[in-house]
Amino acid sequence: MSAASKLFRRGELNALLFAVVWSSALVVAAFYTPIYQGEIEDSTGAVQQTNATLVDVNGAYGALIAAMPLILSLATTLALWLRGQRHAGPMAWALTILCAALSLVTIMTIGIFALPVVGCLIYACAVHGRPRRERSGFKFHFPLFSRNDSRHGRND
């Protein structure tokens, strides 16, 4: 078993990885995806269409807002990794709540795209540290595919 699989369960690790990858994509999109459109009229009267990215319009503030879900995802992952340390669990929850608040405050620009990150972080914090359930010996038996020949009129 790898060290990460001992620290995190599969679903929790997948949620944290998805949160980090998605929030990294948000940062890249803030720099390269045009979301603002407009028109500029020059002195000759010609109208020209313009496109601008979040960082083009808002500058360093836009880049910081786009990077906050990534920073908070990485910090929450670190806090969950250090869960045995004192106050690490409440710190992970506090970072997740901060990410949710940031998403709500910036809902008109990038916040709507940060909601999947918030959902993954909430899931990871909720399941981390819970005792693992033992699988019961129950096996599902679907009667349509059973080898019971009495259904077909054969009673050997």
CNS distance restraints for C-alpha pairs under 8 A (distance, minus, plus):
assign (resid   1 and name CA) (resid   5 and name CA) 6.41 0.50 0.50
assign (resid   1 and name CA) (resid   6 and name CA) 6.96 0.50 0.50
assign (resid   2 and name CA) (resid   6 and name CA) 6.60 0.50 0.50
assign (resid   3 and name CA) (resid   7 and name CA) 6.47 0.50 0.50
assign (resid   4 and name CA) (resid   8 and name CA) 5.97 0.50 0.50
assign (resid   4 and name CA) (resid  13 and name CA) 7.92 0.50 0.50
assign (resid   5 and name CA) (resid   9 and name CA) 6.07 0.50 0.50
assign (resid   5 and name CA) (resid  10 and name CA) 6.92 0.50 0.50
assign (resid   5 and name CA) (resid  13 and name CA) 7.79 0.50 0.50
assign (resid   7 and name CA) (resid  81 and name CA) 6.65 0.50 0.50
assign (resid   8 and name CA) (resid  12 and name CA) 5.98 0.50 0.50
assign (resid   8 and name CA) (resid  13 and name CA) 5.57 0.50 0.50
assign (resid   8 and name CA) (resid  81 and name CA) 7.89 0.50 0.50
assign (resid   8 and name CA) (resid 128 and name CA) 7.17 0.50 0.50
assign (resid   9 and name CA) (resid  13 and name CA) 5.92 0.50 0.50
assign (resid   9 and name CA) (resid 128 and name CA) 7.81 0.50 0.50
assign (resid  10 and name CA) (resid  14 and name CA) 6.06 0.50 0.50
assign (resid  11 and name CA) (resid  15 and name CA) 6.09 0.50 0.50
assign (resid  11 and name CA) (resid 124 and name CA) 7.93 0.50 0.50
assign (resid  12 and name CA) (resid  16 and name CA) 6.22 0.50 0.50
assign (resid  12 and name CA) (resid 123 and name CA) 7.16 0.50 0.50
assign (resid  12 and name CA) (resid 124 and name CA) 4.86 0.50 0.50
assign (resid  12 and name CA) (resid 127 and name CA) 7.00 0.50 0.50
assign (resid  12 and name CA) (resid 128 and name CA) 7.10 0.50 0.50
assign (resid  13 and name CA) (resid  17 and name CA) 6.07 0.50 0.50
assign (resid  13 and name CA) (resid 124 and name CA) 7.65 0.50 0.50
assign (resid  14 and name CA) (resid  18 and name CA) 5.98 0.50 0.50
assign (resid  15 and name CA) (resid  19 and name CA) 6.12 0.50 0.50
assign (resid  15 and name CA) (resid 120 and name CA) 4.92 0.50 0.50
assign (resid  15 and name CA) (resid 121 and name CA) 6.96 0.50 0.50
assign (resid  15 and name CA) (resid 123 and name CA) 7.21 0.50 0.50
assign (resid  15 and name CA) (resid 124 and name CA) 6.28 0.50 0.50
assign (resid  16 and name CA) (resid  20 and name CA) 6.27 0.50 0.50
assign (resid  16 and name CA) (resid  73 and name CA) 7.41 0.50 0.50
assign (resid  16 and name CA) (resid  77 and name CA) 6.62 0.50 0.50
assign (resid  16 and name CA) (resid 120 and name CA) 6.43 0.50 0.50
assign (resid  16 and name CA) (resid 121 and name CA) 6.57 0.50 0.50
assign (resid  16 and name CA) (resid 124 and name CA) 6.64 0.50 0.50
assign (resid  17 and name CA) (resid  21 and name CA) 6.07 0.50 0.50
assign (resid  18 and name CA) (resid  22 and name CA) 5.81 0.50 0.50
assign (resid  18 and name CA) (resid 117 and name CA) 7.53 0.50 0.50
assign (resid  18 and name CA) (resid 120 and name CA) 7.30 0.50 0.50
assign (resid  19 and name CA) (resid  23 and name CA) 5.99 0.50 0.50
assign (resid  19 and name CA) (resid  70 and name CA) 7.81 0.50 0.50
assign (resid  19 and name CA) (resid  73 and name CA) 6.32 0.50 0.50
assign (resid  19 and name CA) (resid 116 and name CA) 7.22 0.50 0.50
assign (resid  19 and name CA) (resid 117 and name CA) 4.59 0.50 0.50
assign (resid  19 and name CA) (resid 118 and name CA) 7.74 0.50 0.50
assign (resid  19 and name CA) (resid 120 and name CA) 5.95 0.50 0.50
assign (resid  19 and name CA) (resid 121 and name CA) 6.95 0.50 0.50
assign (resid  20 and name CA) (resid  24 and name CA) 6.04 0.50 0.50
assign (resid  20 and name CA) (resid  70 and name CA) 5.95 0.50 0.50
assign (resid  20 and name CA) (resid  73 and name CA) 5.83 0.50 0.50
assign (resid  20 and name CA) (resid  74 and name CA) 6.71 0.50 0.50
assign (resid  20 and name CA) (resid 117 and name CA) 7.69 0.50 0.50
assign (resid  21 and name CA) (resid  25 and name CA) 6.24 0.50 0.50
assign (resid  22 and name CA) (resid  26 and name CA) 6.37 0.50 0.50
assign (resid  22 and name CA) (resid 116 and name CA) 7.93 0.50 0.50
assign (resid  22 and name CA) (resid 117 and name CA) 6.86 0.50 0.50
assign (resid  23 and name CA) (resid  27 and name CA) 6.55 0.50 0.50
assign (resid  23 and name CA) (resid  67 and name CA) 7.48 0.50 0.50
assign (resid  23 and name CA) (resid  69 and name CA) 5.66 0.50 0.50
assign (resid  23 and name CA) (resid  70 and name CA) 4.82 0.50 0.50
assign (resid  23 and name CA) (resid  73 and name CA) 7.71 0.50 0.50
assign (resid  23 and name CA) (resid 114 and name CA) 7.00 0.50 0.50
assign (resid  23 and name CA) (resid 117 and name CA) 6.75 0.50 0.50
assign (resid  24 and name CA) (resid  28 and name CA) 6.50 0.50 0.50
assign (resid  24 and name CA) (resid  67 and name CA) 7.69 0.50 0.50
assign (resid  24 and name CA) (resid  70 and name CA) 5.96 0.50 0.50
assign (resid  25 and name CA) (resid  29 and name CA) 6.00 0.50 0.50
assign (resid  26 and name CA) (resid  30 and name CA) 6.08 0.50 0.50
assign (resid  26 and name CA) (resid  66 and name CA) 6.28 0.50 0.50
assign (resid  26 and name CA) (resid  67 and name CA) 7.62 0.50 0.50
assign (resid  26 and name CA) (resid 110 and name CA) 7.99 0.50 0.50
assign (resid  26 and name CA) (resid 113 and name CA) 7.53 0.50 0.50
assign (resid  26 and name CA) (resid 114 and name CA) 7.88 0.50 0.50
assign (resid  27 and name CA) (resid  31 and name CA) 6.73 0.50 0.50
assign (resid  27 and name CA) (resid  63 and name CA) 7.18 0.50 0.50
assign (resid  27 and name CA) (resid  66 and name CA) 5.21 0.50 0.50
assign (resid  27 and name CA) (resid  67 and name CA) 5.58 0.50 0.50
assign (resid  27 and name CA) (resid  70 and name CA) 7.88 0.50 0.50
assign (resid  28 and name CA) (resid  32 and name CA) 6.30 0.50 0.50
assign (resid  29 and name CA) (resid  33 and name CA) 4.97 0.50 0.50
assign (resid  30 and name CA) (resid  53 and name CA) 6.22 0.50 0.50
assign (resid  30 and name CA) (resid  54 and name CA) 5.23 0.50 0.50
assign (resid  30 and name CA) (resid  55 and name CA) 5.99 0.50 0.50
assign (resid  30 and name CA) (resid  62 and name CA) 7.63 0.50 0.50
assign (resid  30 and name CA) (resid  63 and name CA) 6.88 0.50 0.50
assign (resid  30 and name CA) (resid  66 and name CA) 6.37 0.50 0.50
assign (resid  31 and name CA) (resid  53 and name CA) 6.10 0.50 0.50
assign (resid  31 and name CA) (resid  54 and name CA) 6.69 0.50 0.50
assign (resid  31 and name CA) (resid  55 and name CA) 5.64 0.50 0.50
assign (resid  31 and name CA) (resid  56 and name CA) 7.62 0.50 0.50
assign (resid  31 and name CA) (resid  63 and name CA) 7.60 0.50 0.50
assign (resid  32 and name CA) (resid  53 and name CA) 6.31 0.50 0.50
assign (resid  33 and name CA) (resid  52 and name CA) 7.97 0.50 0.50
assign (resid  33 and name CA) (resid  53 and name CA) 5.62 0.50 0.50
assign (resid  33 and name CA) (resid  54 and name CA) 7.84 0.50 0.50
assign (resid  34 and name CA) (resid  51 and name CA) 5.61 0.50 0.50
assign (resid  34 and name CA) (resid  52 and name CA) 4.89 0.50 0.50
assign (resid  34 and name CA) (resid  53 and name CA) 4.21 0.50 0.50
assign (resid  34 and name CA) (resid  54 and name CA) 7.26 0.50 0.50
assign (resid  35 and name CA) (resid  51 and name CA) 7.02 0.50 0.50
assign (resid  35 and name CA) (resid  52 and name CA) 6.20 0.50 0.50
assign (resid  35 and name CA) (resid  53 and name CA) 5.48 0.50 0.50
assign (resid  35 and name CA) (resid  54 and name CA) 6.72 0.50 0.50
assign (resid  36 and name CA) (resid  51 and name CA) 5.58 0.50 0.50
assign (resid  36 and name CA) (resid  52 and name CA) 5.02 0.50 0.50
assign (resid  36 and name CA) (resid  53 and name CA) 6.28 0.50 0.50
assign (resid  36 and name CA) (resid  54 and name CA) 7.44 0.50 0.50
assign (resid  37 and name CA) (resid  49 and name CA) 7.26 0.50 0.50
assign (resid  37 and name CA) (resid  50 and name CA) 5.59 0.50 0.50
assign (resid  37 and name CA) (resid  51 and name CA) 4.59 0.50 0.50
assign (resid  37 and name CA) (resid  52 and name CA) 6.47 0.50 0.50
assign (resid  38 and name CA) (resid  49 and name CA) 5.85 0.50 0.50
assign (resid  38 and name CA) (resid  50 and name CA) 5.10 0.50 0.50
assign (resid  38 and name CA) (resid  51 and name CA) 6.55 0.50 0.50
assign (resid  39 and name CA) (resid  47 and name CA) 6.36 0.50 0.50
assign (resid  39 and name CA) (resid  48 and name CA) 5.49 0.50 0.50
assign (resid  39 and name CA) (resid  49 and name CA) 4.57 0.50 0.50
assign (resid  39 and name CA) (resid  50 and name CA) 5.65 0.50 0.50
assign (resid  40 and name CA) (resid  47 and name CA) 5.62 0.50 0.50
assign (resid  40 and name CA) (resid  48 and name CA) 5.17 0.50 0.50
assign (resid  40 and name CA) (resid  49 and name CA) 6.45 0.50 0.50
assign (resid  40 and name CA) (resid  50 and name CA) 7.00 0.50 0.50
assign (resid  41 and name CA) (resid  45 and name CA) 5.70 0.50 0.50
assign (resid  41 and name CA) (resid  46 and name CA) 5.52 0.50 0.50
assign (resid  41 and name CA) (resid  47 and name CA) 4.45 0.50 0.50
assign (resid  41 and name CA) (resid  48 and name CA) 6.24 0.50 0.50
assign (resid  42 and name CA) (resid  46 and name CA) 5.71 0.50 0.50
assign (resid  42 and name CA) (resid  47 and name CA) 6.71 0.50 0.50
assign (resid  42 and name CA) (resid  48 and name CA) 7.88 0.50 0.50
assign (resid  52 and name CA) (resid  56 and name CA) 5.76 0.50 0.50
assign (resid  52 and name CA) (resid  57 and name CA) 6.51 0.50 0.50
assign (resid  53 and name CA) (resid  57 and name CA) 6.40 0.50 0.50
assign (resid  54 and name CA) (resid  58 and name CA) 5.98 0.50 0.50
assign (resid  54 and name CA) (resid  59 and name CA) 7.64 0.50 0.50
assign (resid  54 and name CA) (resid  62 and name CA) 5.93 0.50 0.50
assign (resid  54 and name CA) (resid  63 and name CA) 7.67 0.50 0.50
assign (resid  55 and name CA) (resid  59 and name CA) 4.71 0.50 0.50
assign (resid  55 and name CA) (resid  60 and name CA) 6.73 0.50 0.50
assign (resid  55 and name CA) (resid  61 and name CA) 7.73 0.50 0.50
assign (resid  55 and name CA) (resid  62 and name CA) 5.04 0.50 0.50
assign (resid  55 and name CA) (resid  63 and name CA) 5.64 0.50 0.50
assign (resid  57 and name CA) (resid  62 and name CA) 7.73 0.50 0.50
assign (resid  58 and name CA) (resid  62 and name CA) 4.81 0.50 0.50
assign (resid  58 and name CA) (resid  63 and name CA) 7.82 0.50 0.50
assign (resid  59 and name CA) (resid  63 and name CA) 6.60 0.50 0.50
assign (resid  60 and name CA) (resid  64 and name CA) 6.10 0.50 0.50
assign (resid  61 and name CA) (resid  65 and name CA) 6.18 0.50 0.50
assign (resid  62 and name CA) (resid  66 and name CA) 6.11 0.50 0.50
assign (resid  63 and name CA) (resid  67 and name CA) 6.09 0.50 0.50
assign (resid  64 and name CA) (resid  68 and name CA) 6.15 0.50 0.50
assign (resid  65 and name CA) (resid  69 and name CA) 7.88 0.50 0.50
assign (resid  65 and name CA) (resid 110 and name CA) 7.99 0.50 0.50
assign (resid  66 and name CA) (resid  70 and name CA) 7.95 0.50 0.50
assign (resid  66 and name CA) (resid 110 and name CA) 6.90 0.50 0.50
assign (resid  67 and name CA) (resid  71 and name CA) 6.25 0.50 0.50
assign (resid  68 and name CA) (resid  72 and name CA) 5.98 0.50 0.50
assign (resid  68 and name CA) (resid  99 and name CA) 7.74 0.50 0.50
assign (resid  69 and name CA) (resid  73 and name CA) 5.91 0.50 0.50
assign (resid  69 and name CA) (resid  99 and name CA) 6.21 0.50 0.50
assign (resid  69 and name CA) (resid 114 and name CA) 6.70 0.50 0.50
assign (resid  69 and name CA) (resid 117 and name CA) 7.22 0.50 0.50
assign (resid  70 and name CA) (resid  74 and name CA) 6.17 0.50 0.50
assign (resid  71 and name CA) (resid  75 and name CA) 6.12 0.50 0.50
assign (resid  72 and name CA) (resid  76 and name CA) 5.97 0.50 0.50
assign (resid  72 and name CA) (resid  95 and name CA) 6.13 0.50 0.50
assign (resid  72 and name CA) (resid  96 and name CA) 7.26 0.50 0.50
assign (resid  72 and name CA) (resid  98 and name CA) 7.97 0.50 0.50
assign (resid  72 and name CA) (resid  99 and name CA) 6.36 0.50 0.50
assign (resid  73 and name CA) (resid  77 and name CA) 6.13 0.50 0.50
assign (resid  73 and name CA) (resid  96 and name CA) 7.85 0.50 0.50
assign (resid  73 and name CA) (resid 117 and name CA) 7.54 0.50 0.50
assign (resid  73 and name CA) (resid 121 and name CA) 7.19 0.50 0.50
assign (resid  74 and name CA) (resid  78 and name CA) 6.17 0.50 0.50
assign (resid  75 and name CA) (resid  79 and name CA) 6.13 0.50 0.50
assign (resid  75 and name CA) (resid  92 and name CA) 7.63 0.50 0.50
assign (resid  75 and name CA) (resid  95 and name CA) 7.30 0.50 0.50
assign (resid  76 and name CA) (resid  80 and name CA) 6.13 0.50 0.50
assign (resid  76 and name CA) (resid  91 and name CA) 7.69 0.50 0.50
assign (resid  76 and name CA) (resid  92 and name CA) 4.83 0.50 0.50
assign (resid  76 and name CA) (resid  93 and name CA) 7.76 0.50 0.50
assign (resid  76 and name CA) (resid  95 and name CA) 6.01 0.50 0.50
assign (resid  76 and name CA) (resid  96 and name CA) 6.82 0.50 0.50
assign (resid  76 and name CA) (resid 121 and name CA) 7.46 0.50 0.50
assign (resid  77 and name CA) (resid  81 and name CA) 6.08 0.50 0.50
assign (resid  77 and name CA) (resid  92 and name CA) 7.64 0.50 0.50
assign (resid  78 and name CA) (resid  82 and name CA) 6.23 0.50 0.50
assign (resid  79 and name CA) (resid  83 and name CA) 6.09 0.50 0.50
assign (resid  79 and name CA) (resid  88 and name CA) 5.22 0.50 0.50
assign (resid  79 and name CA) (resid  89 and name CA) 6.72 0.50 0.50
assign (resid  79 and name CA) (resid  91 and name CA) 6.53 0.50 0.50
assign (resid  79 and name CA) (resid  92 and name CA) 5.25 0.50 0.50
assign (resid  80 and name CA) (resid  88 and name CA) 6.77 0.50 0.50
assign (resid  80 and name CA) (resid  89 and name CA) 6.52 0.50 0.50
assign (resid  80 and name CA) (resid  92 and name CA) 6.20 0.50 0.50
assign (resid  80 and name CA) (resid 125 and name CA) 7.32 0.50 0.50
assign (resid  80 and name CA) (resid 128 and name CA) 7.31 0.50 0.50
assign (resid  82 and name CA) (resid  88 and name CA) 6.13 0.50 0.50
assign (resid  83 and name CA) (resid  87 and name CA) 7.97 0.50 0.50
assign (resid  83 and name CA) (resid  88 and name CA) 5.07 0.50 0.50
assign (resid  83 and name CA) (resid  89 and name CA) 5.56 0.50 0.50
assign (resid  83 and name CA) (resid 129 and name CA) 7.92 0.50 0.50
assign (resid  84 and name CA) (resid  88 and name CA) 7.12 0.50 0.50
assign (resid  87 and name CA) (resid  91 and name CA) 6.05 0.50 0.50
assign (resid  88 and name CA) (resid  92 and name CA) 6.22 0.50 0.50
assign (resid  89 and name CA) (resid  93 and name CA) 6.45 0.50 0.50
assign (resid  89 and name CA) (resid 125 and name CA) 7.83 0.50 0.50
assign (resid  90 and name CA) (resid  94 and name CA) 6.03 0.50 0.50
assign (resid  91 and name CA) (resid  95 and name CA) 6.13 0.50 0.50
assign (resid  92 and name CA) (resid  96 and name CA) 6.20 0.50 0.50
assign (resid  92 and name CA) (resid 125 and name CA) 6.79 0.50 0.50
assign (resid  93 and name CA) (resid  97 and name CA) 6.15 0.50 0.50
assign (resid  93 and name CA) (resid 122 and name CA) 7.73 0.50 0.50
assign (resid  93 and name CA) (resid 125 and name CA) 6.47 0.50 0.50
assign (resid  94 and name CA) (resid  98 and name CA) 6.09 0.50 0.50
assign (resid  95 and name CA) (resid  99 and name CA) 6.17 0.50 0.50
assign (resid  96 and name CA) (resid 100 and name CA) 6.27 0.50 0.50
assign (resid  96 and name CA) (resid 118 and name CA) 6.62 0.50 0.50
assign (resid  96 and name CA) (resid 121 and name CA) 6.01 0.50 0.50
assign (resid  96 and name CA) (resid 122 and name CA) 6.50 0.50 0.50
assign (resid  97 and name CA) (resid 101 and name CA) 6.12 0.50 0.50
assign (resid  98 and name CA) (resid 102 and name CA) 6.08 0.50 0.50
assign (resid  99 and name CA) (resid 103 and name CA) 6.11 0.50 0.50
assign (resid  99 and name CA) (resid 118 and name CA) 6.36 0.50 0.50
assign (resid 100 and name CA) (resid 104 and name CA) 6.27 0.50 0.50
assign (resid 100 and name CA) (resid 115 and name CA) 7.37 0.50 0.50
assign (resid 100 and name CA) (resid 118 and name CA) 5.68 0.50 0.50
assign (resid 101 and name CA) (resid 105 and name CA) 6.16 0.50 0.50
assign (resid 102 and name CA) (resid 106 and name CA) 6.10 0.50 0.50
assign (resid 102 and name CA) (resid 111 and name CA) 7.07 0.50 0.50
assign (resid 103 and name CA) (resid 107 and name CA) 5.74 0.50 0.50
assign (resid 103 and name CA) (resid 110 and name CA) 7.49 0.50 0.50
assign (resid 103 and name CA) (resid 111 and name CA) 4.04 0.50 0.50
assign (resid 103 and name CA) (resid 112 and name CA) 6.66 0.50 0.50
assign (resid 103 and name CA) (resid 114 and name CA) 5.89 0.50 0.50
assign (resid 103 and name CA) (resid 115 and name CA) 6.51 0.50 0.50
assign (resid 103 and name CA) (resid 118 and name CA) 7.97 0.50 0.50
assign (resid 104 and name CA) (resid 111 and name CA) 6.10 0.50 0.50
assign (resid 104 and name CA) (resid 112 and name CA) 7.81 0.50 0.50
assign (resid 105 and name CA) (resid 111 and name CA) 7.11 0.50 0.50
assign (resid 106 and name CA) (resid 110 and name CA) 5.97 0.50 0.50
assign (resid 106 and name CA) (resid 111 and name CA) 4.54 0.50 0.50
assign (resid 106 and name CA) (resid 112 and name CA) 7.70 0.50 0.50
assign (resid 107 and name CA) (resid 111 and name CA) 3.92 0.50 0.50
assign (resid 107 and name CA) (resid 112 and name CA) 5.08 0.50 0.50
assign (resid 108 and name CA) (resid 112 and name CA) 7.12 0.50 0.50
assign (resid 110 and name CA) (resid 114 and name CA) 6.63 0.50 0.50
assign (resid 111 and name CA) (resid 115 and name CA) 6.67 0.50 0.50
assign (resid 114 and name CA) (resid 118 and name CA) 6.52 0.50 0.50
assign (resid 115 and name CA) (resid 119 and name CA) 6.25 0.50 0.50
assign (resid 116 and name CA) (resid 120 and name CA) 6.22 0.50 0.50
assign (resid 117 and name CA) (resid 121 and name CA) 6.19 0.50 0.50
assign (resid 118 and name CA) (resid 122 and name CA) 6.13 0.50 0.50
assign (resid 119 and name CA) (resid 123 and name CA) 6.25 0.50 0.50
assign (resid 120 and name CA) (resid 124 and name CA) 6.14 0.50 0.50
assign (resid 121 and name CA) (resid 125 and name CA) 6.11 0.50 0.50
assign (resid 122 and name CA) (resid 126 and name CA) 6.03 0.50 0.50
assign (resid 123 and name CA) (resid 127 and name CA) 6.27 0.50 0.50
assign (resid 124 and name CA) (resid 128 and name CA) 5.94 0.50 0.50
assign (resid 141 and name CA) (resid 146 and name CA) 7.63 0.50 0.50
assign (resid 142 and name CA) (resid 146 and name CA) 6.66 0.50 0.50
assign (resid 149 and name CA) (resid 153 and name CA) 6.83 0.50 0.50
assign (resid 149 and name CA) (resid 154 and name CA) 5.38 0.50 0.50
assign (resid 149 and name CA) (resid 155 and name CA) 6.67 0.50 0.50
assign (resid 150 and name CA) (resid 154 and name CA) 5.15 0.50 0.50
assign (resid 150 and name CA) (resid 155 and name CA) 5.35 0.50 0.50
